[in-house]
Amino acid sequence: VGNYYLSQLMLRKSWHLDEYIQVLENMPDLLAMSGAVREALSAVQVDMLVHGNATEDAARDFAEIFCNNLKRLGAKPLPELRKKEVTKLPKESTTVFEFDLAKLNPAQENCCTQVVYQVGKTNEDFKRDACLSLSCHIAHVSAFQKLRTELQLGYIVQAFPAVTEDVCGFSVLVQGNREHPKDVDQLIEEWLADFGQELEAMSDENFRKNVQALVTERTQRYSRLVQETTRHWAEILPRRYNFSRIVDATEALQNIQKEEVIEFFKEYLAQGAASRRKLSVRVLGTSAGDVKSEVEEPDVLLTSLEDLRRFHGA
């Protein structure tokens, strides 16, 4: 549920399930549906990946067959590709989205808190991308130790890169029934401040070990074809088509310095950072009781689909 509303907030002009249901409950007649389908297929962009035991000629032949069938339906090439619009979070403030899941499902006692610190577009600055990836790699162990092992906030605690289309960020996820999400958010902030000090205190030797571990993870051979296929689609779907990104990103990672990661932390993640853009998604289970989140300006609180639409229009 948290991931669903995260995508709803981050992707502008995306439909909500309630909106799909409303259309389905008021279905047009078959003739109108047929007309709508033909209009939708009148101009298309085809991205096809043929991967595995196939030659280039076989791939081209298959693509030609597929495209010819679309042409017989009247389809023409799309004159301009529409890119999905990703929400740019406001700077130096927190956007909070709170969803009361307990109201819909009284059997769900667990709450979920996910915070995302939006950084920017991937592939624009490979050094910045490397700083983000390495920060998440180091933070994963640190966050689990503090938030899961010591504070026991939830049975799921993760720190990882958050990517929406071609926009990336630093994310922390906590799921459990011990604390209200608003309090978990505050505890994440306290851990994050400590994590900044951990980075500064880290020895050069330990830092290089983390770099090498991430490089090894990035460059290990795939054991299954689906893993490589997934990597290719990760470039195709957001229409980046940068199939050498792993090579470029790995080179930037190998050359990264500890001071650069610390500067990245101070620029994008630290409390009061100049380029900090924070989103806090809070899903309330029954363990949250009747307590709701409250915010003070310049922070923003969203609690409904209507709030999301107004936020997108702001």
Buried (B, 14 or more C-beta within 10 A) or exposed (E): BBEEBBEBBBBBEBEBEEEEEEEEEEEEEEEEEEEEEEEEEEEBEEEEEBEEEEEEEEBEEEEEEEBEEBEEEEBEEEEEEEEBEBBEBBEEBBBBBBBBBBEEEEEBEBBBBBBBBBBBBBBEBBBBBBBBBBBBBBBBEBBBEBBBEEBEBBEEBBBBBBBBBBBBBBBBBBBBBBBBBBBBBEBBBEBBEEBBEEBEEBEEEEBEEBBEEBBEEBEEEEEEEEEBBEEEEBBEEBEBEBEEBBEBBBEBBBEBEBEBBBEBBBBBBBEEBEBBBBBBBBBBBBBBEEEBBEBEEEBBBBBEBEBBBEBBEE
